[in-house]
Amino acid sequence: MPDEHPKRGRGRPPKPEGADVALTVALPKHHYEYLEYLALRKRRLGTSAKQAAEHILIRELDAMFQRDYHTKEIPED
């Protein structure tokens, strides 16, 4: 009897550079409500809390990358 499930390779193939990747983040309720306020009431940063969060996260990560944040030493307390 042939195998009903096809054999899979090990792991997923690497994503091409620049491909989108999904990310799930849990926020405190008051932060989520503020994102909703910005998006729905003020009509800023998108039309949903999710779009507002994506806009802020991408903007901040781009700024960190431009400032070479990844190469800076972080002092320990």
GUKEMI-515018 format. One record per atom (N, C-alpha, C): chain; atom name; z, y, x. Coordinates in nm, 4 decimals. Each point is the difference from the previous one (the first is absolute). Layout:
BEGIN
site kelum: A	kegu: CA	c3: Z	c2: Y	c1: X
...
# end
This chain:
BEGIN
site kelum: A	kegu: N	c3: 0.0000	c2: -0.1176	c1: 0.0849
site kelum: A	kegu: CA	c3: 0.0000	c2: 0.1176	c1: -0.0849
site kelum: A	kegu: C	c3: 0.0000	c2: 0.1245	c1: 0.0899
site kelum: A	kegu: N	c3: -0.0936	c2: 0.0923	c1: -0.0216
site kelum: A	kegu: CA	c3: -0.0067	c2: 0.1185	c1: 0.0856
site kelum: A	kegu: C	c3: 0.1200	c2: 0.0915	c1: -0.0233
site kelum: A	kegu: N	c3: 0.0335	c2: 0.0729	c1: 0.1031
site kelum: A	kegu: CA	c3: 0.1104	c2: 0.0949	c1: -0.0072
site kelum: A	kegu: C	c3: -0.0344	c2: 0.1096	c1: -0.1013
site kelum: A	kegu: N	c3: 0.0878	c2: 0.0249	c1: -0.0984
site kelum: A	kegu: CA	c3: -0.0279	c2: 0.0978	c1: -0.1044
site kelum: A	kegu: C	c3: 0.0163	c2: 0.1436	c1: 0.0485
site kelum: A	kegu: N	c3: 0.0826	c2: 0.0212	c1: 0.0995
site kelum: A	kegu: CA	c3: 0.0234	c2: 0.1339	c1: 0.0521
site kelum: A	kegu: C	c3: -0.0721	c2: 0.0156	c1: 0.1332
site kelum: A	kegu: N	c3: -0.0822	c2: 0.1028	c1: 0.0132
site kelum: A	kegu: CA	c3: -0.0690	c2: 0.0181	c1: 0.1282
site kelum: A	kegu: C	c3: 0.0998	c2: 0.0352	c1: 0.1095
site kelum: A	kegu: N	c3: -0.0299	c2: -0.0426	c1: 0.1196
site kelum: A	kegu: CA	c3: 0.0873	c2: 0.0317	c1: 0.1140
site kelum: A	kegu: C	c3: -0.0154	c2: 0.1472	c1: 0.0344
site kelum: A	kegu: N	c3: 0.1111	c2: 0.0630	c1: 0.0327
site kelum: A	kegu: CA	c3: -0.0021	c2: 0.1410	c1: 0.0373
site kelum: A	kegu: C	c3: 0.0248	c2: 0.0125	c1: 0.1489
site kelum: A	kegu: N	c3: -0.0547	c2: 0.1040	c1: 0.0577
site kelum: A	kegu: CA	c3: 0.0231	c2: 0.0292	c1: 0.1411
site kelum: A	kegu: C	c3: 0.1401	c2: 0.0542	c1: 0.0189
site kelum: A	kegu: N	c3: 0.0392	c2: 0.0163	c1: 0.1229
site kelum: A	kegu: CA	c3: 0.1337	c2: 0.0530	c1: 0.0285
site kelum: A	kegu: C	c3: 0.0017	c2: 0.1503	c1: -0.0164
site kelum: A	kegu: N	c3: 0.0855	c2: 0.0489	c1: -0.0871
site kelum: A	kegu: CA	c3: 0.0173	c2: 0.1437	c1: -0.0189
site kelum: A	kegu: C	c3: -0.1224	c2: 0.0669	c1: -0.0595
site kelum: A	kegu: N	c3: 0.0133	c2: 0.1274	c1: -0.0179
site kelum: A	kegu: CA	c3: -0.1099	c2: 0.0789	c1: -0.0542
site kelum: A	kegu: C	c3: -0.0838	c2: 0.0550	c1: 0.1147
site kelum: A	kegu: N	c3: -0.1274	c2: 0.0199	c1: -0.0249
site kelum: A	kegu: CA	c3: -0.0805	c2: 0.0620	c1: 0.1045
site kelum: A	kegu: C	c3: 0.0442	c2: 0.1442	c1: 0.0192
site kelum: A	kegu: N	c3: -0.0143	c2: 0.0535	c1: 0.1189
site kelum: A	kegu: CA	c3: 0.0429	c2: 0.1384	c1: 0.0219
site kelum: A	kegu: C	c3: -0.0822	c2: 0.0964	c1: -0.0847
site kelum: A	kegu: N	c3: 0.0656	c2: 0.1046	c1: -0.0485
site kelum: A	kegu: CA	c3: -0.0700	c2: 0.1005	c1: -0.0794
site kelum: A	kegu: C	c3: -0.0756	c2: 0.0919	c1: 0.0942
site kelum: A	kegu: N	c3: -0.1190	c2: 0.0419	c1: -0.0415
site kelum: A	kegu: CA	c3: -0.0714	c2: 0.0955	c1: 0.0843
site kelum: A	kegu: C	c3: 0.0774	c2: 0.1309	c1: 0.0086
site kelum: A	kegu: N	c3: -0.0106	c2: 0.0679	c1: 0.1122
site kelum: A	kegu: CA	c3: 0.0717	c2: 0.1259	c1: 0.0173
site kelum: A	kegu: C	c3: -0.0427	c2: 0.0967	c1: -0.1094
site kelum: A	kegu: N	c3: 0.0968	c2: 0.0695	c1: -0.0576
site kelum: A	kegu: CA	c3: -0.0287	c2: 0.0945	c1: -0.1054
site kelum: A	kegu: C	c3: 0.0090	c2: -0.0592	c1: -0.1397
site kelum: A	kegu: N	c3: 0.0221	c2: -0.1302	c1: -0.0118
site kelum: A	kegu: CA	c3: 0.0115	c2: -0.0611	c1: -0.1322
site kelum: A	kegu: C	c3: 0.1340	c2: 0.0390	c1: -0.0622
site kelum: A	kegu: N	c3: 0.0012	c2: 0.0218	c1: -0.1309
site kelum: A	kegu: CA	c3: 0.1236	c2: 0.0339	c1: -0.0695
site kelum: A	kegu: C	c3: 0.0922	c2: -0.1206	c1: -0.0056
site kelum: A	kegu: N	c3: 0.1295	c2: 0.0274	c1: 0.0050
site kelum: A	kegu: CA	c3: 0.1021	c2: -0.1035	c1: -0.0077
site kelum: A	kegu: C	c3: 0.1004	c2: 0.0427	c1: -0.1060
site kelum: A	kegu: N	c3: 0.0389	c2: -0.0901	c1: -0.0889
site kelum: A	kegu: CA	c3: 0.0974	c2: 0.0305	c1: -0.1044
site kelum: A	kegu: C	c3: 0.1401	c2: 0.0021	c1: 0.0597
site kelum: A	kegu: N	c3: 0.0835	c2: 0.0893	c1: -0.0527
site kelum: A	kegu: CA	c3: 0.1372	c2: 0.0145	c1: 0.0465
site kelum: A	kegu: C	c3: 0.0882	c2: 0.0241	c1: -0.1214
site kelum: A	kegu: N	c3: 0.1118	c2: -0.0695	c1: -0.0064
site kelum: A	kegu: CA	c3: 0.0954	c2: 0.0199	c1: -0.1086
site kelum: A	kegu: C	c3: 0.1271	c2: 0.0594	c1: 0.0589
site kelum: A	kegu: N	c3: 0.0472	c2: 0.1072	c1: -0.0634
site kelum: A	kegu: CA	c3: 0.1195	c2: 0.0693	c1: 0.0492
site kelum: A	kegu: C	c3: 0.0944	c2: 0.0217	c1: -0.1173
site kelum: A	kegu: N	c3: 0.1275	c2: -0.0252	c1: 0.0212
site kelum: A	kegu: CA	c3: 0.1017	c2: 0.0291	c1: -0.1013
site kelum: A	kegu: C	c3: 0.0629	c2: 0.1352	c1: 0.0327
site kelum: A	kegu: N	c3: 0.0082	c2: 0.0863	c1: -0.0995
site kelum: A	kegu: CA	c3: 0.0576	c2: 0.1335	c1: 0.0177
site kelum: A	kegu: C	c3: 0.1242	c2: 0.0148	c1: -0.0858
site kelum: A	kegu: N	c3: 0.0918	c2: 0.0851	c1: 0.0438
site kelum: A	kegu: CA	c3: 0.1100	c2: 0.0353	c1: -0.0901
site kelum: A	kegu: C	c3: -0.0579	c2: 0.0658	c1: -0.1259
site kelum: A	kegu: N	c3: 0.0656	c2: -0.0199	c1: -0.1114
site kelum: A	kegu: CA	c3: -0.0513	c2: 0.0488	c1: -0.1280
site kelum: A	kegu: C	c3: -0.0255	c2: 0.1506	c1: 0.0018
site kelum: A	kegu: N	c3: 0.0902	c2: 0.0763	c1: 0.0616
site kelum: A	kegu: CA	c3: -0.0182	c2: 0.1454	c1: -0.0012
site kelum: A	kegu: C	c3: -0.1230	c2: 0.0423	c1: 0.0809
site kelum: A	kegu: N	c3: -0.0369	c2: -0.0748	c1: 0.1039
site kelum: A	kegu: CA	c3: -0.1224	c2: 0.0307	c1: 0.0742
site kelum: A	kegu: C	c3: -0.1232	c2: -0.0312	c1: -0.0846
site kelum: A	kegu: N	c3: 0.0048	c2: -0.1124	c1: -0.0696
site kelum: A	kegu: CA	c3: -0.1118	c2: -0.0362	c1: -0.0871
site kelum: A	kegu: C	c3: -0.0166	c2: 0.1030	c1: -0.1113
site kelum: A	kegu: N	c3: 0.1093	c2: 0.0427	c1: -0.0578
site kelum: A	kegu: CA	c3: -0.0069	c2: 0.1000	c1: -0.1064
site kelum: A	kegu: C	c3: -0.0558	c2: 0.1315	c1: 0.0524
site kelum: A	kegu: N	c3: 0.0315	c2: 0.0354	c1: 0.1236
site kelum: A	kegu: CA	c3: -0.0550	c2: 0.1221	c1: 0.0587
site kelum: A	kegu: C	c3: -0.1506	c2: -0.0144	c1: 0.0216
site kelum: A	kegu: N	c3: -0.0452	c2: -0.1178	c1: 0.0432
site kelum: A	kegu: CA	c3: -0.1437	c2: -0.0233	c1: 0.0140
site kelum: A	kegu: C	c3: -0.0706	c2: 0.0124	c1: -0.1353
site kelum: A	kegu: N	c3: 0.0613	c2: -0.0548	c1: -0.1043
site kelum: A	kegu: CA	c3: -0.0557	c2: 0.0148	c1: -0.1345
site kelum: A	kegu: C	c3: -0.0054	c2: 0.1463	c1: -0.0409
site kelum: A	kegu: N	c3: 0.1046	c2: 0.0740	c1: 0.0287
site kelum: A	kegu: CA	c3: 0.0057	c2: 0.1425	c1: -0.0315
site kelum: A	kegu: C	c3: -0.1140	c2: 0.0740	c1: 0.0698
site kelum: A	kegu: N	c3: -0.0188	c2: -0.0269	c1: 0.1303
site kelum: A	kegu: CA	c3: -0.1071	c2: 0.0669	c1: 0.0735
site kelum: A	kegu: C	c3: -0.1370	c2: -0.0327	c1: -0.0583
site kelum: A	kegu: N	c3: -0.0206	c2: -0.1262	c1: -0.0321
site kelum: A	kegu: CA	c3: -0.1315	c2: -0.0442	c1: -0.0469
site kelum: A	kegu: C	c3: -0.0262	c2: 0.0404	c1: -0.1456
site kelum: A	kegu: N	c3: 0.0952	c2: -0.0290	c1: -0.0880
site kelum: A	kegu: CA	c3: -0.0250	c2: 0.0180	c1: -0.1425
site kelum: A	kegu: C	c3: 0.0270	c2: 0.1422	c1: -0.0490
site kelum: A	kegu: N	c3: 0.1078	c2: 0.0597	c1: 0.0441
site kelum: A	kegu: CA	c3: 0.0356	c2: 0.1337	c1: -0.0490
site kelum: A	kegu: C	c3: -0.0691	c2: 0.1103	c1: 0.0789
site kelum: A	kegu: N	c3: -0.0011	c2: -0.0141	c1: 0.1313
site kelum: A	kegu: CA	c3: -0.0567	c2: 0.1047	c1: 0.0860
site kelum: A	kegu: C	c3: -0.1470	c2: -0.0246	c1: 0.0338
site kelum: A	kegu: N	c3: -0.0484	c2: -0.1202	c1: -0.0325
site kelum: A	kegu: CA	c3: -0.1386	c2: -0.0388	c1: 0.0290
site kelum: A	kegu: C	c3: -0.0354	c2: 0.0212	c1: 0.1471
site kelum: A	kegu: N	c3: 0.0895	c2: -0.0468	c1: 0.0841
site kelum: A	kegu: CA	c3: -0.0219	c2: 0.0094	c1: 0.1445
site kelum: A	kegu: C	c3: -0.0006	c2: -0.1391	c1: 0.0601
site kelum: A	kegu: N	c3: -0.0768	c2: -0.0159	c1: 0.1029
site kelum: A	kegu: CA	c3: -0.0036	c2: -0.1237	c1: 0.0785
site kelum: A	kegu: C	c3: -0.0512	c2: -0.1202	c1: -0.0785
site kelum: A	kegu: N	c3: -0.0741	c2: 0.0211	c1: -0.1068
site kelum: A	kegu: CA	c3: -0.0544	c2: -0.1118	c1: -0.0761
site kelum: A	kegu: C	c3: 0.0425	c2: 0.0046	c1: -0.1453
site kelum: A	kegu: N	c3: -0.0343	c2: -0.1049	c1: -0.0719
site kelum: A	kegu: CA	c3: 0.0296	c2: -0.0042	c1: -0.1433
site kelum: A	kegu: C	c3: 0.1052	c2: -0.1040	c1: -0.0348
site kelum: A	kegu: N	c3: 0.0588	c2: -0.0652	c1: 0.1013
site kelum: A	kegu: CA	c3: 0.1054	c2: -0.0981	c1: -0.0250
site kelum: A	kegu: C	c3: 0.0989	c2: 0.0039	c1: 0.1159
site kelum: A	kegu: N	c3: 0.1169	c2: -0.0559	c1: -0.0229
site kelum: A	kegu: CA	c3: 0.1003	c2: -0.0073	c1: 0.1060
site kelum: A	kegu: C	c3: -0.0550	c2: -0.0791	c1: 0.1184
site kelum: A	kegu: N	c3: -0.0759	c2: -0.1045	c1: -0.0281
site kelum: A	kegu: CA	c3: -0.0575	c2: -0.0820	c1: 0.1071
site kelum: A	kegu: C	c3: -0.0959	c2: 0.0812	c1: 0.0852
site kelum: A	kegu: N	c3: -0.0884	c2: 0.0774	c1: -0.0628
site kelum: A	kegu: CA	c3: -0.0934	c2: 0.0819	c1: 0.0764
site kelum: A	kegu: C	c3: 0.0727	c2: 0.1058	c1: 0.0809
site kelum: A	kegu: N	c3: 0.1036	c2: 0.0601	c1: -0.0565
site kelum: A	kegu: CA	c3: 0.0774	c2: 0.1003	c1: 0.0730
site kelum: A	kegu: C	c3: 0.0661	c2: -0.0627	c1: 0.1222
site kelum: A	kegu: N	c3: 0.0581	c2: -0.1191	c1: -0.0170
site kelum: A	kegu: CA	c3: 0.0649	c2: -0.0692	c1: 0.1114
site kelum: A	kegu: C	c3: -0.1020	c2: -0.0355	c1: 0.1082
site kelum: A	kegu: N	c3: -0.1168	c2: -0.0483	c1: -0.0405
site kelum: A	kegu: CA	c3: -0.1043	c2: -0.0337	c1: 0.0970
site kelum: A	kegu: C	c3: -0.0419	c2: 0.1234	c1: 0.0782
site kelum: A	kegu: N	c3: -0.0181	c2: 0.1117	c1: -0.0699
site kelum: A	kegu: CA	c3: -0.0410	c2: 0.1244	c1: 0.0645
site kelum: A	kegu: C	c3: 0.1023	c2: 0.0432	c1: 0.1052
site kelum: A	kegu: N	c3: 0.1274	c2: -0.0018	c1: -0.0370
site kelum: A	kegu: CA	c3: 0.1060	c2: 0.0420	c1: 0.0919
site kelum: A	kegu: C	c3: 0.0093	c2: -0.0947	c1: 0.1191
site kelum: A	kegu: N	c3: -0.0019	c2: -0.1292	c1: -0.0252
site kelum: A	kegu: CA	c3: 0.0113	c2: -0.0979	c1: 0.1080
site kelum: A	kegu: C	c3: -0.1159	c2: 0.0119	c1: 0.0983
site kelum: A	kegu: N	c3: -0.1211	c2: 0.0089	c1: -0.0509
site kelum: A	kegu: CA	c3: -0.1165	c2: 0.0101	c1: 0.0877
site kelum: A	kegu: C	c3: 0.0024	c2: 0.1305	c1: 0.0778
site kelum: A	kegu: N	c3: 0.0357	c2: 0.1103	c1: -0.0647
site kelum: A	kegu: CA	c3: 0.0070	c2: 0.1299	c1: 0.0684
site kelum: A	kegu: C	c3: 0.1024	c2: -0.0038	c1: 0.1128
site kelum: A	kegu: N	c3: 0.1169	c2: -0.0555	c1: -0.0268
site kelum: A	kegu: CA	c3: 0.1049	c2: -0.0059	c1: 0.1021
site kelum: A	kegu: C	c3: -0.0364	c2: -0.0931	c1: 0.1146
site kelum: A	kegu: N	c3: -0.0591	c2: -0.1157	c1: -0.0305
site kelum: A	kegu: CA	c3: -0.0402	c2: -0.0925	c1: 0.1058
site kelum: A	kegu: C	c3: -0.1098	c2: 0.0599	c1: 0.0862
site kelum: A	kegu: N	c3: -0.0955	c2: 0.0698	c1: -0.0604
site kelum: A	kegu: CA	c3: -0.1047	c2: 0.0665	c1: 0.0775
site kelum: A	kegu: C	c3: 0.0599	c2: 0.1049	c1: 0.0931
site kelum: A	kegu: N	c3: 0.0957	c2: 0.0778	c1: -0.0505
site kelum: A	kegu: CA	c3: 0.0651	c2: 0.1022	c1: 0.0833
site kelum: A	kegu: C	c3: 0.0755	c2: -0.0642	c1: 0.1161
site kelum: A	kegu: N	c3: 0.0700	c2: -0.1094	c1: -0.0261
site kelum: A	kegu: CA	c3: 0.0727	c2: -0.0703	c1: 0.1067
site kelum: A	kegu: C	c3: -0.0972	c2: -0.0515	c1: 0.1053
site kelum: A	kegu: N	c3: -0.1115	c2: -0.0562	c1: -0.0440
site kelum: A	kegu: CA	c3: -0.0999	c2: -0.0521	c1: 0.0926
site kelum: A	kegu: C	c3: -0.0573	c2: 0.1131	c1: 0.0854
site kelum: A	kegu: N	c3: -0.0306	c2: 0.1133	c1: -0.0614
site kelum: A	kegu: CA	c3: -0.0563	c2: 0.1141	c1: 0.0728
site kelum: A	kegu: C	c3: 0.0974	c2: 0.0541	c1: 0.1045
site kelum: A	kegu: N	c3: 0.1301	c2: -0.0072	c1: -0.0268
site kelum: A	kegu: CA	c3: 0.1023	c2: 0.0477	c1: 0.0946
site kelum: A	kegu: C	c3: 0.0401	c2: -0.1070	c1: 0.1005
site kelum: A	kegu: N	c3: -0.0701	c2: -0.1144	c1: 0.0017
site kelum: A	kegu: CA	c3: 0.0312	c2: -0.1113	c1: 0.0909
site kelum: A	kegu: C	c3: 0.1446	c2: -0.0470	c1: -0.0143
site kelum: A	kegu: N	c3: 0.0472	c2: -0.0046	c1: -0.1226
site kelum: A	kegu: CA	c3: 0.1373	c2: -0.0419	c1: -0.0275
site kelum: A	kegu: C	c3: 0.0311	c2: -0.1365	c1: 0.0611
site kelum: A	kegu: N	c3: -0.0973	c2: -0.0885	c1: 0.0013
site kelum: A	kegu: CA	c3: 0.0186	c2: -0.1365	c1: 0.0490
site kelum: A	kegu: C	c3: 0.0258	c2: -0.0052	c1: 0.1508
site kelum: A	kegu: N	c3: -0.0270	c2: 0.1077	c1: 0.0718
site kelum: A	kegu: CA	c3: 0.0225	c2: 0.0011	c1: 0.1452
site kelum: A	kegu: C	c3: 0.1288	c2: 0.0709	c1: 0.0394
site kelum: A	kegu: N	c3: 0.0657	c2: 0.0642	c1: -0.0950
site kelum: A	kegu: CA	c3: 0.1200	c2: 0.0783	c1: 0.0303
site kelum: A	kegu: C	c3: 0.1233	c2: -0.0873	c1: 0.0088
site kelum: A	kegu: N	c3: 0.0891	c2: 0.0371	c1: 0.0894
site kelum: A	kegu: CA	c3: 0.1287	c2: -0.0692	c1: 0.0132
site kelum: A	kegu: C	c3: 0.0942	c2: 0.0496	c1: -0.1097
site kelum: A	kegu: N	c3: 0.0681	c2: -0.0900	c1: -0.0655
site kelum: A	kegu: CA	c3: 0.0984	c2: 0.0337	c1: -0.1025
site kelum: A	kegu: C	c3: 0.1369	c2: -0.0204	c1: 0.0608
site kelum: A	kegu: N	c3: 0.0788	c2: 0.1076	c1: 0.0144
site kelum: A	kegu: CA	c3: 0.1337	c2: -0.0173	c1: 0.0591
site kelum: A	kegu: C	c3: 0.0908	c2: -0.0830	c1: -0.0910
site kelum: A	kegu: N	c3: 0.0808	c2: -0.0822	c1: 0.0624
site kelum: A	kegu: CA	c3: 0.0982	c2: -0.0788	c1: -0.0757
site kelum: A	kegu: C	c3: 0.1246	c2: 0.0835	c1: -0.0206
site kelum: A	kegu: N	c3: 0.0667	c2: -0.0202	c1: -0.1125
site kelum: A	kegu: CA	c3: 0.1249	c2: 0.0753	c1: -0.0289
site kelum: A	kegu: C	c3: 0.1141	c2: -0.0490	c1: 0.0826
# end
